[in-house]
Amino acid sequence: MVDPSLQGGPSAYLESLMKAGQQATRQFDDAFAAAIGVHGDPAKGGAKSPFALAMGMQQQFWSPVIDFWRGYFNDKSARGDRRFKDESWNHSPFYELLKQSYLMNSKQLTQLVDEAQVDDRLKLQLRFFARQYIDAMSPANFPATNPEVVRTAIQTRAASLAAGMQNLMEDIQKGRITRVDESAFEVGRNLAVTPGEVVYQNDLIQLIQYTPQTPEVEKTPLLLVPPCINKYYLLDLGAGNSFVEYAVAQGHHVFLISWRSAVTETQHLTWDDYLTLGPLKAIDVVRDIAGVDKVHALGFCVGGTIMSCAAGVLAARGEDKLTSLTLLTTMIDFSDTGEIGLLMDRTTATLREATIGNGGILPGKELAFTFGTLRANDLIWRYVVDSYMKGAPPDSFDLLYWDSDSVSLPGPMYCWYTRNTYLENRIKDPGATMQCGVAVDLSQAKVPLYVLASREDHIVPWQSAFRSKGLIGKDPRFVLAASGHVAGVINPPARNKRSYWTRDDLNCEAADWLDKAEEKPGSWWPDWDAWMKRHSTGTVPAPTRAGNTRYQPIEKAPGQYVKLKSN
């Protein structure tokens, strides 16, 4: 039978001893005062017995100890932490002590960094690397101190450990962590399935024209520019979960750029090549096929940065080829880049420029690992534990498959991009960069602008995206989606999930805008579609075939470039 005094844990036990001591002290004080004829409260200047003085010293000694144990056993900071969801972390004294000691040490290390007398950027870097260390040292990441791993090993007679070792060996050969069942998905089978055809290709892109699903389509076609650091099918994940599918269903005449992952023959491509062979060429092909002078353009993430620079080049050339511009989770002002900017320092950039700046390839798996460190507990350590320690099979999740299907970049393009954005933040400044032979001033691209940001975006802080409204375009509309960089964007209306915020008045700072913004339930997609329709130039009968006499269909969507593996 458990002693009732121990049921509350060590801190409760020590407190009960102190209360008993205080009560005994008061009783002894009363007897001592009566014996010497002194009355009054000893605590307020009355007589104190030697016993009381001794107890006071004892109390001063034990108070920090009690605070120590109270911090261990009463701390609630692990609530909601998926690493400690197993009941053993809360009900086993051994595992609870491990957890609480880890959390307390993590807190102390964080406080130590916060109190460091260094400049703001260095402090942010220290916080980032301290968090990497803290995340790595979690007791949940070690087989002997993870109750789920121990229990699974016992239940399976160590078969889970053997399976985990096999998973580890396979991933060592791959050079990356397997986070998803790669056999469950195939591009063209259950991903990137919206009907269309490749109508143009060069060494860098394939241009897809999607098959209309309505009798009439918008006269002005829509060109989608996805990020070149990921595969385009994030915008076309599958039936019912596809932005492309939605845009086609709303009557837009949709074209999309599919970027090619860098290979030996493209390792010398520059930033200017990405603009020239990418959106600038695609715009002309789309105009030719649709028989129009202008197009709507939409860029997502880095694709939005590339499209913005392309718009700046067109403006500098005096070429009026855009009807509107949409930027999804895009930065063109890199003064606040969030944590990813902490990994872009001048020393690393100079080393990259020396090694691949004049030709070479930045492997996709390096980019993927870099992004993974921003959320190490969710994107790295979770899969280390599940796959290598518990021997569990990977999940079947389309977004994880896409996230693991990385893209390599040519060294010259990557080096120019990092130096002129994250390091020197030059593309936002009028005339500060020469691109495609002209001095680029984004403010001269005077087209209606739609900007979407995601409130919990860890790659493009929404406040940074908000600043785009004053740097490019005219008559801007800013919309803030709930959730993160990907989930905030990919939110089909039919699912009726999440929410978004709108407010017409943009004459304010980001925080002030949000204070008075109206939150609306569901997806932002219909809001964007309504905005696009307000800038409609009318509709025309939907084309019955892809391409034209100059640009004949090459192959059916999704095309070969998106299927190439960089890993």
GIPEMO-V155075 format. One record per pair of residues at least 4 apart in sequence whose ideal C-beta (glycine too) atoms are under 7 Angstrom apart, sorted by the first residue. I is the first residue (numbers start at 1). J is the second residue. Records with the same first field share a line. If there is no record, write none. Layout:
# GIPEMO-V155075
I: J / J
This chain:
# GIPEMO-V155075
2: 6 / 7
5: 13 / 16
6: 13
8: 12 / 13
9: 73
10: 14 / 69 / 73
11: 15 / 66 / 69 / 70 / 73 / 74
12: 16
13: 17
14: 18 / 62 / 65 / 66 / 69
15: 19 / 66
16: 20
17: 21
18: 22 / 59 / 62
19: 23
20: 24
21: 25 / 55 / 58
22: 26
23: 27
24: 28
25: 29 / 51 / 52 / 55
26: 30
27: 31
28: 32 / 49 / 51 / 52
29: 33 / 42 / 48 / 49 / 52
30: 34
31: 35
32: 36 / 47 / 49
33: 38 / 39 / 42 / 46 / 47
36: 47
38: 46 / 47
40: 44 / 45 / 46
41: 46
42: 46 / 47 / 48 / 52
48: 52 / 53
50: 54
51: 55
52: 56
53: 57
54: 58
55: 59
56: 60
57: 61
58: 62
59: 63
62: 66
63: 67
64: 68
65: 69
66: 70
67: 71
68: 72
69: 73
70: 74
71: 75 / 104
72: 97 / 100 / 104
73: 100
75: 100 / 103
77: 103
78: 84 / 99 / 103
83: 138 / 140 / 377
84: 89 / 99 / 140
86: 147 / 148
87: 91
88: 92 / 95 / 147
89: 95 / 96 / 99 / 147
90: 96
92: 96 / 147
93: 97
94: 98
95: 99 / 147
96: 100
97: 101
98: 102 / 139 / 145
99: 103 / 139
100: 104
101: 105
102: 106 / 138 / 139
103: 107
104: 108
105: 109
106: 110 / 134
107: 111
108: 112
109: 113 / 130 / 134
110: 114 / 130
111: 115
113: 126 / 127 / 130
116: 123 / 126
118: 122 / 123
119: 123
120: 124
121: 125
122: 126
123: 127
124: 128 / 342
125: 129 / 342
126: 130
127: 131
128: 132 / 339 / 342
129: 133
130: 134
131: 135
132: 136 / 373 / 376
133: 137
135: 376 / 377 / 381
136: 141
138: 381
139: 145 / 146
140: 146 / 385
141: 381 / 384 / 385
142: 146
143: 149 / 389
146: 150 / 385 / 389
147: 151
148: 152 / 390
149: 153 / 389 / 390
150: 154
151: 155
152: 156 / 160 / 390
153: 158 / 160 / 161
156: 160
158: 162
159: 163
160: 164 / 390 / 391
161: 165 / 391
162: 166
163: 167 / 391
164: 168 / 387 / 388 / 389 / 390 / 391
165: 169
166: 170
167: 171 / 178 / 387 / 388 / 391
168: 172 / 388
169: 173
170: 174
171: 176 / 177 / 178
174: 178 / 567
175: 365
176: 365 / 368 / 567
177: 380 / 383 / 384
178: 387 / 394
179: 383 / 394 / 400 / 404
180: 394 / 395 / 396 / 397 / 400 / 401 / 404
181: 393 / 394 / 395 / 396
182: 401
184: 396
185: 190 / 191 / 398 / 401
186: 190 / 191
187: 191 / 192 / 233 / 558 / 562 / 563
188: 192 / 193 / 558
190: 238
191: 233 / 237 / 238 / 398
192: 233 / 236 / 557 / 558 / 562
193: 238 / 239
194: 210 / 236 / 242 / 244 / 245 / 248 / 557
195: 210 / 211 / 557
196: 208 / 209 / 210 / 211 / 557
197: 208 / 209 / 546 / 553 / 556 / 557
198: 206 / 207 / 208 / 553 / 554 / 555 / 557 / 559
199: 207 / 209 / 289 / 546 / 547 / 551 / 553 / 554
200: 207 / 285 / 551
201: 205 / 206 / 207 / 554
202: 277 / 281
203: 265 / 266 / 277
204: 259 / 260 / 266 / 269 / 273 / 274 / 277 / 278
205: 257 / 258 / 259 / 260 / 277 / 278 / 282
206: 258 / 559 / 561
207: 255 / 257 / 282 / 285
208: 255 / 256 / 258 / 557 / 559
209: 255 / 289 / 546 / 547
210: 244 / 248 / 254
212: 217 / 248 / 253 / 542 / 543
213: 248 / 249
214: 251 / 542
215: 541 / 542
216: 251 / 539 / 540 / 541 / 542
217: 251 / 252 / 253 / 539 / 540 / 542
218: 251 / 252 / 253 / 536 / 539
219: 292 / 537 / 538 / 539 / 540
220: 292 / 294 / 295 / 296 / 323 / 537
221: 253 / 255 / 286 / 290 / 292 / 295
222: 247 / 252 / 253 / 254 / 255 / 296 / 298
223: 255 / 282 / 283 / 286 / 295 / 296 / 297
224: 235 / 254 / 255 / 256 / 257 / 298
225: 257 / 279 / 297 / 298 / 299 / 303 / 306 / 307
226: 232 / 234 / 235 / 257 / 300 / 303
227: 300 / 301 / 302 / 303
228: 259 / 274 / 302 / 303 / 306 / 407
229: 302 / 367 / 407 / 409
230: 234 / 407
231: 402 / 405 / 407 / 562
232: 256 / 258 / 259 / 562
233: 237 / 402 / 558 / 562
234: 402 / 486 / 490
235: 243 / 244 / 300
236: 242 / 244 / 245
237: 241 / 242 / 398 / 402 / 490
238: 242 / 398
239: 245
240: 492 / 494
241: 490 / 492
242: 246
243: 247 / 490
244: 248 / 254 / 256
245: 249
246: 250 / 492 / 525
247: 252 / 254
248: 252 / 254
250: 529
251: 539
253: 290
255: 282 / 286
257: 278 / 279 / 282
258: 558 / 559 / 561 / 562
259: 407
260: 266 / 561 / 564
261: 364 / 407 / 408 / 564 / 566
262: 266 / 267 / 361 / 408 / 409 / 410
266: 410
267: 359 / 360 / 361 / 410 / 411
268: 359 / 410 / 412
269: 273 / 274 / 410 / 412 / 413
270: 412 / 413 / 416
271: 275 / 413 / 416 / 417 / 435
272: 276 / 435 / 436
273: 277 / 413
274: 278 / 306 / 413
275: 279 / 280 / 306 / 309 / 310 / 313 / 435 / 436
276: 280 / 281 / 436
277: 281
278: 282 / 306
279: 283 / 306 / 307 / 310
280: 310 / 313
281: 285
282: 286
283: 287 / 295 / 321
284: 288
285: 289 / 551
286: 290 / 295
287: 292 / 293 / 295 / 321
288: 548 / 550 / 551
289: 547 / 548 / 551
294: 320 / 321 / 322 / 323
295: 321 / 322 / 323
296: 323 / 324 / 532
297: 307 / 322 / 325
298: 326 / 328
299: 303 / 304 / 306 / 307 / 308 / 327 / 330
300: 304 / 328 / 329 / 489
301: 329 / 330 / 460
302: 306
303: 307
304: 308 / 327 / 328 / 330
305: 309 / 330 / 331 / 332
306: 310
307: 311
308: 312 / 327 / 332 / 442 / 472
309: 313 / 427 / 435 / 440
310: 314
311: 315 / 322 / 325 / 445 / 472
312: 316 / 440 / 441 / 442 / 444 / 445
313: 317 / 435 / 436 / 438 / 440
314: 319 / 321 / 322 / 445
315: 444 / 445
316: 438 / 439 / 440 / 441 / 444
317: 438
322: 447
323: 447 / 535 / 537
324: 447 / 448 / 535
325: 447 / 449 / 473
326: 450 / 528
327: 451 / 468
328: 452 / 489
329: 452 / 453 / 454 / 457 / 460 / 465 / 485 / 489
330: 460 / 465 / 468
331: 337 / 460 / 464 / 465
332: 427 / 428 / 442 / 468 / 471 / 472
333: 425 / 428 / 464 / 467 / 468 / 471
334: 421 / 422 / 425
335: 425
336: 461 / 463 / 464
337: 341 / 422 / 464
338: 458 / 459 / 461
339: 374 / 458
340: 374 / 459
341: 422
343: 370
344: 349 / 418 / 422 / 423
345: 349
346: 350 / 423
347: 351
348: 352
349: 353 / 418 / 419 / 423
350: 354
351: 355
352: 356 / 357 / 415
353: 357 / 415
355: 360
356: 360 / 361 / 362 / 411 / 415
357: 411 / 412 / 415
358: 412
359: 411 / 412
360: 411
361: 408 / 410 / 411
362: 366 / 367 / 408 / 409 / 411 / 414
363: 408 / 566
364: 368 / 406 / 407 / 408 / 566 / 567
365: 369 / 406 / 567
366: 370
367: 371 / 406
368: 372 / 406
369: 373
372: 376 / 379 / 380
374: 458
375: 379 / 458
376: 380 / 381
377: 381 / 382
378: 382
380: 384
381: 385
382: 386
383: 387
384: 388
385: 389 / 390
386: 390 / 392
387: 392 / 394
395: 400
397: 401
398: 402
399: 403 / 486
400: 404
401: 405
406: 566 / 567
407: 566
408: 566
409: 413 / 414
410: 414
411: 415
412: 416
413: 417
414: 418
415: 419
416: 420
417: 421
418: 422 / 423
419: 423 / 424
420: 424 / 426 / 427 / 433
421: 425 / 427
426: 432 / 433
427: 433
428: 442 / 471
430: 441 / 443
431: 439 / 441
433: 440
434: 438 / 439
435: 440
442: 471 / 472
443: 471 / 472
445: 472 / 473
446: 473 / 474
447: 473 / 474
448: 473 / 474 / 475 / 535
449: 469 / 472 / 473 / 474 / 475 / 476
450: 477 / 528 / 531
451: 465 / 468 / 469 / 476 / 478
452: 479 / 481 / 524
453: 457 / 460 / 462 / 465 / 466 / 480
454: 462 / 481 / 483 / 484 / 485 / 488 / 489
455: 462 / 480 / 481 / 482
456: 483 / 484
457: 461 / 462 / 484 / 485 / 488
458: 484 / 485
459: 485
460: 464 / 465 / 485
462: 466 / 480
463: 510
466: 478 / 510 / 513
467: 471
468: 472
469: 476 / 478 / 506
476: 506
477: 531
478: 506
479: 500 / 502 / 524 / 527
480: 500 / 501 / 514 / 517
481: 488 / 489 / 491 / 498 / 500 / 524
482: 488 / 498 / 499 / 500
483: 487 / 488 / 498
484: 488
486: 490
487: 491
491: 497 / 498 / 523 / 524
492: 523
493: 522 / 523 / 525 / 526
496: 522
499: 519 / 520 / 521 / 522
500: 520 / 524 / 527
501: 514 / 517 / 518 / 519
502: 517 / 518 / 520 / 527
503: 513 / 516 / 517 / 518
506: 513
508: 512 / 513
509: 513
510: 514
511: 515
513: 517
524: 528
525: 529
526: 530
527: 531
528: 532
529: 533
530: 534
546: 553
547: 551 / 552 / 553
555: 559 / 560
558: 562
560: 564
